[in-house]
Amino acid sequence: MTSEKMKVSVCVTTKNEREETIKKLFDALNNQTLKPNEIIIIDAKDYDNCSRSIGRNIAIKKAKNEIIALTDVGCLPKKDWLEKLTKPFQQKNIDVVAGFYNMTYKNNLQKSMRKFLGVLPSKFNKQSLLLRSKNFLPSARSMAFTKSIWKKAGGFPEKLSGTAEDTLFNVNLIKAGVKFVTAKNAIVEWGMPETISNFQLAIFNYAEGDGQAGIWWHPTKRFQSHNIKISLIYLRYLLAFIFLAFGYYGTLGVFTGIYMLYAFGKAGLWGLILQPVSDIAVMAGFIRGIMTSK
């Protein structure tokens, strides 16, 4: 597909977002080096029982063009985001392009939150292109695909009421034999939560989505699958309870010390607070997700 023939629809789903936030995204999209041929913003609050999956599918169905680019309200694409994101489609047999994101922060608390909420650029850039393509799957805040491959994968899974819709969509794409490539310079800026309570809510929502999606064995992440990691969090606290219940206080002390060292090594002093907050949110959200799965 040549650049002359390539037309792109940018599809965005929003729900209960402030008008000024939507305007910032709209302005950023209109100022791209590659102008989108179409921008579709679906406000999910205008549809009864509308989830993000349903909103995304509505937007994509309405799109007039074959190339679909996705981002989220709350993200700000860099000026060359769309150009870099869609450039791989000029090659043959490219179905899906995974862009990337910068997690922006204003203070040390938000800087530490990045370790829990996403992939850092330093980790992403150390991997080879092939390894990234196998292990870093697209986030709906920065990805593009063909409309025909979206249809082949059955669209975004509408059984999910919250997050993880892009994770399950990606799994369906992998099963369909889709070819992924990464575009590390196709970047959107994604602001971190401003408070610990908002951080906890974000983690809860992600874990709830994982529980609803029921992906116990991810075809590329394998033992790094989200639900396996979540199960290990339960195991961690079960062991601590057993040590406490049977009076193995010395073992419990060592276990707690290792846990605190892990949290500190992961995110510094704020990690000592964010790690248990994250663990509690993950366990609660995951149970909620399993209970509400369809």
C-alpha positions as CSV (number, residue, x, y, z in Angstrom):
1,M,0.0,0.0,0.0
2,T,1.7,3.2,-1.1
3,S,1.5,6.4,0.9
4,E,-0.4,8.1,-2.0
5,K,-3.2,5.5,-1.7
6,M,-3.1,5.1,2.0
7,K,-6.0,6.7,3.8
8,V,-6.3,6.5,7.6
9,S,-9.2,6.8,10.0
10,V,-8.3,7.6,13.6
11,C,-10.9,6.1,16.0
12,V,-11.2,7.2,19.6
13,T,-13.5,6.0,22.4
14,T,-14.2,8.3,25.3
15,K,-16.5,8.1,28.4
16,N,-17.2,10.9,30.8
17,E,-14.1,12.9,29.7
18,R,-13.8,16.6,30.1
19,E,-14.4,18.7,27.0
20,E,-10.9,20.3,27.3
21,T,-9.2,16.9,27.4
22,I,-11.0,15.9,24.2
23,K,-10.1,19.2,22.6
24,K,-6.4,18.7,23.4
25,L,-6.4,15.3,21.6
26,F,-8.4,16.6,18.7
27,D,-6.0,19.5,18.2
28,A,-3.0,17.1,18.4
29,L,-4.5,14.9,15.8
30,N,-5.2,17.8,13.5
31,N,-1.6,19.0,13.7
32,Q,-0.1,15.7,12.7
33,T,2.6,15.6,10.0
34,L,0.4,13.0,8.3
35,K,-3.2,14.3,8.5
36,P,-5.8,11.7,9.3
37,N,-8.4,11.4,6.5
38,E,-11.0,10.9,9.2
39,I,-11.3,11.3,13.0
40,I,-14.1,9.4,14.8
41,I,-14.7,10.0,18.5
42,I,-17.4,7.9,20.1
43,D,-18.6,9.0,23.5
44,A,-19.6,5.8,25.2
45,K,-21.9,7.6,27.6
46,D,-24.3,8.2,24.7
47,Y,-24.9,4.5,24.3
48,D,-26.7,2.3,26.9
49,N,-24.4,-0.3,28.6
50,C,-21.6,0.8,26.3
51,S,-18.1,-0.6,27.2
52,R,-14.8,0.5,25.6
53,S,-15.0,-2.6,23.4
54,I,-18.4,-1.7,22.1
55,G,-17.4,1.9,21.6
56,R,-14.3,0.9,19.6
57,N,-16.3,-1.4,17.4
58,I,-18.9,1.2,16.7
59,A,-16.2,3.7,15.7
60,I,-14.4,1.2,13.4
61,K,-17.6,0.1,11.8
62,K,-18.3,3.8,10.9
63,A,-14.8,4.3,9.6
64,K,-14.6,4.8,5.8
65,N,-10.9,3.8,5.4
66,E,-9.0,0.5,5.5
67,I,-6.3,1.7,7.8
68,I,-7.5,2.2,11.4
69,A,-5.4,4.0,14.0
70,L,-6.4,4.0,17.7
71,T,-5.5,6.1,20.7
72,D,-7.3,7.1,23.8
73,V,-8.6,10.4,25.2
74,G,-6.1,11.3,27.9
75,C,-3.2,10.6,25.6
76,L,-1.5,13.2,23.5
77,P,0.2,11.9,20.2
78,K,3.4,13.4,19.2
79,K,3.4,15.4,16.0
80,D,4.7,12.6,13.9
81,W,2.8,9.8,15.7
82,L,0.4,8.9,12.8
83,E,3.1,9.1,10.2
84,K,5.4,6.8,12.1
85,L,2.5,4.5,13.1
86,T,1.2,3.9,9.6
87,K,4.5,3.9,7.6
88,P,4.9,0.1,8.0
89,F,1.8,-0.4,6.0
90,Q,3.7,0.7,2.9
91,Q,5.3,-2.8,3.0
92,K,3.5,-5.9,2.0
93,N,1.6,-8.2,4.3
94,I,1.7,-5.9,7.4
95,D,-1.5,-6.4,9.4
96,V,-0.9,-4.7,12.8
97,V,1.5,-2.0,14.0
98,A,2.3,-1.6,17.7
99,G,3.2,2.0,18.5
100,F,4.5,3.0,21.9
101,Y,3.8,5.5,24.7
102,N,5.8,7.7,27.1
103,M,4.4,7.7,30.6
104,T,4.6,11.3,31.7
105,Y,5.0,12.4,35.3
106,K,5.3,15.6,37.4
107,N,6.7,14.2,40.6
108,N,8.5,11.2,42.1
109,L,5.2,9.5,43.0
110,Q,4.1,9.5,39.4
111,K,7.5,8.5,38.2
112,S,7.3,5.4,40.5
113,M,3.8,4.5,39.2
114,R,5.3,3.9,35.7
115,K,6.9,0.7,37.0
116,F,3.5,-0.7,37.7
117,L,1.4,0.6,34.9
118,G,3.4,0.1,31.7
119,V,6.6,-0.7,29.9
120,L,9.5,1.7,30.2
121,P,11.2,2.9,27.0
122,S,14.6,1.7,28.3
123,K,13.2,-1.9,28.5
124,F,11.4,-1.7,25.2
125,N,14.4,-0.3,23.3
126,K,16.8,-3.0,24.6
127,Q,14.8,-5.7,22.8
128,S,15.4,-6.6,19.2
129,L,12.7,-5.8,16.6
130,L,11.7,-9.5,16.4
131,L,11.6,-9.9,20.1
132,R,9.5,-6.8,20.5
133,S,7.1,-8.0,17.9
134,K,6.7,-11.2,19.7
135,N,6.5,-9.9,23.3
136,F,5.3,-6.3,23.2
137,L,1.7,-6.5,22.0
138,P,-0.1,-3.3,21.0
139,S,-1.9,-1.1,23.5
140,A,-5.1,0.5,22.1
141,R,-3.6,3.9,23.2
142,S,-1.1,3.6,20.2
143,M,-1.8,1.0,17.6
144,A,-3.0,0.6,14.0
145,F,-4.4,-2.3,11.9
146,T,-6.3,-2.9,8.7
147,K,-10.1,-3.0,8.9
148,S,-10.2,-6.4,7.2
149,I,-7.9,-7.9,9.9
150,W,-10.2,-6.4,12.6
151,K,-13.1,-8.2,11.0
152,K,-11.1,-11.5,10.7
153,A,-10.4,-11.3,14.5
154,G,-14.0,-10.7,15.3
155,G,-13.6,-7.1,16.4
156,F,-12.9,-6.1,20.0
157,P,-14.5,-8.5,22.5
158,E,-17.8,-7.0,23.7
159,K,-18.2,-9.4,26.6
160,L,-15.7,-7.3,28.6
161,S,-17.2,-4.4,30.5
162,G,-13.9,-2.7,31.3
163,T,-10.3,-2.9,30.3
164,A,-8.2,-5.7,28.7
165,E,-10.2,-5.5,25.5
166,D,-7.0,-4.8,23.6
167,T,-5.2,-7.8,25.2
168,L,-7.9,-10.2,24.2
169,F,-8.2,-8.7,20.8
170,N,-4.4,-9.2,20.4
171,V,-4.7,-12.8,21.4
172,N,-7.4,-13.3,18.8
173,L,-5.2,-11.7,16.2
174,I,-2.3,-14.0,17.1
175,K,-4.6,-17.0,16.7
176,A,-5.6,-15.7,13.3
177,G,-1.9,-15.7,12.2
178,V,-1.6,-12.0,12.0
179,K,1.8,-10.3,11.4
180,F,2.7,-7.7,14.0
181,V,5.5,-5.1,13.7
182,T,6.5,-2.4,16.1
183,A,7.0,1.3,15.5
184,K,8.9,2.5,18.6
185,N,8.9,6.1,17.5
186,A,5.2,6.3,17.0
187,I,4.6,7.7,20.5
188,V,1.7,9.1,22.5
189,E,2.2,10.8,25.9
190,W,0.2,9.1,28.6
191,G,-0.1,10.9,31.9
192,M,0.2,9.0,35.2
193,P,-2.5,9.1,37.9
194,E,-2.2,12.2,40.1
195,T,-3.1,10.4,43.4
196,I,-2.6,7.0,45.0
197,S,-6.3,6.4,45.0
198,N,-6.5,7.0,41.3
199,F,-3.5,4.7,40.8
200,Q,-5.2,2.0,42.9
201,L,-8.4,2.4,40.8
202,A,-6.4,2.0,37.5
203,I,-4.7,-1.2,38.8
204,F,-8.1,-2.5,40.0
205,N,-9.7,-1.9,36.6
206,Y,-6.8,-3.6,34.7
207,A,-7.0,-6.6,37.0
208,E,-10.8,-6.7,36.6
209,G,-10.4,-6.8,32.9
210,D,-7.8,-9.6,33.1
211,G,-10.2,-11.6,35.2
212,Q,-13.1,-11.1,32.8
213,A,-10.9,-11.9,29.8
214,G,-9.8,-15.2,31.3
215,I,-6.4,-15.4,29.5
216,W,-4.6,-17.9,31.6
217,W,-2.0,-18.8,28.9
218,H,-1.0,-16.0,26.6
219,P,0.3,-17.4,23.3
220,T,3.4,-15.2,23.3
221,K,3.9,-14.2,26.9
222,R,3.4,-17.7,28.2
223,F,4.7,-17.9,31.8
224,Q,4.6,-14.1,31.8
225,S,0.9,-14.1,31.2
226,H,-1.0,-11.6,33.3
227,N,-3.2,-14.1,35.0
228,I,-0.2,-16.3,36.0
229,K,1.5,-13.3,37.5
230,I,-1.7,-12.4,39.4
231,S,-1.9,-16.0,40.8
232,L,1.6,-15.6,42.1
233,I,0.5,-12.5,44.0
234,Y,-2.2,-14.6,45.8
235,L,0.5,-17.2,46.5
236,R,2.7,-14.6,48.0
237,Y,0.1,-13.5,50.6
238,L,-1.0,-17.1,51.2
239,L,2.6,-18.0,52.2
240,A,2.8,-15.0,54.5
241,F,-0.5,-16.0,56.2
242,I,0.8,-19.6,56.7
243,F,4.0,-18.4,58.2
244,L,2.0,-16.1,60.6
245,A,-0.6,-18.8,61.4
246,F,2.0,-21.4,62.3
247,G,4.2,-19.1,64.2
248,Y,7.1,-19.1,61.8
249,Y,7.9,-15.5,62.7
250,G,11.5,-15.6,61.7
251,T,10.6,-17.0,58.3
252,L,7.9,-14.4,58.0
253,G,10.4,-11.6,58.9
254,V,12.8,-12.8,56.2
255,F,9.9,-13.1,53.7
256,T,8.7,-9.6,54.5
257,G,12.2,-8.2,54.2
258,I,12.6,-9.8,50.8
259,Y,9.3,-8.3,49.8
260,M,10.3,-4.9,50.9
261,L,13.6,-5.1,49.1
262,Y,11.8,-6.1,45.9
263,A,9.4,-3.2,46.2
264,F,12.2,-0.8,46.9
265,G,14.3,-2.1,44.0
266,K,11.4,-1.8,41.7
267,A,10.2,1.7,42.5
268,G,12.3,3.2,45.2
269,L,10.8,4.6,48.5
270,W,7.4,5.0,46.9
271,G,7.5,1.4,45.9
272,L,7.2,0.5,49.6
273,I,3.7,2.0,49.4
274,L,2.7,1.4,45.8
275,Q,3.6,-2.3,45.9
276,P,1.1,-3.4,48.6
277,V,-1.5,-0.9,47.2
278,S,-1.1,-2.5,43.8
279,D,-1.2,-6.0,45.2
280,I,-4.5,-5.3,47.0
281,A,-6.0,-3.7,44.0
282,V,-4.9,-6.6,41.7
283,M,-6.4,-9.3,44.0
284,A,-9.7,-7.4,44.5
285,G,-10.0,-6.5,40.8
286,F,-9.2,-9.9,39.6
287,I,-11.9,-11.5,41.9
288,R,-14.4,-8.9,40.7
289,G,-13.5,-9.7,37.1
290,I,-14.0,-13.5,37.5
291,M,-17.3,-12.9,39.3
292,T,-18.6,-10.6,36.5
293,S,-17.2,-12.5,33.5
294,K,-19.7,-13.5,30.9
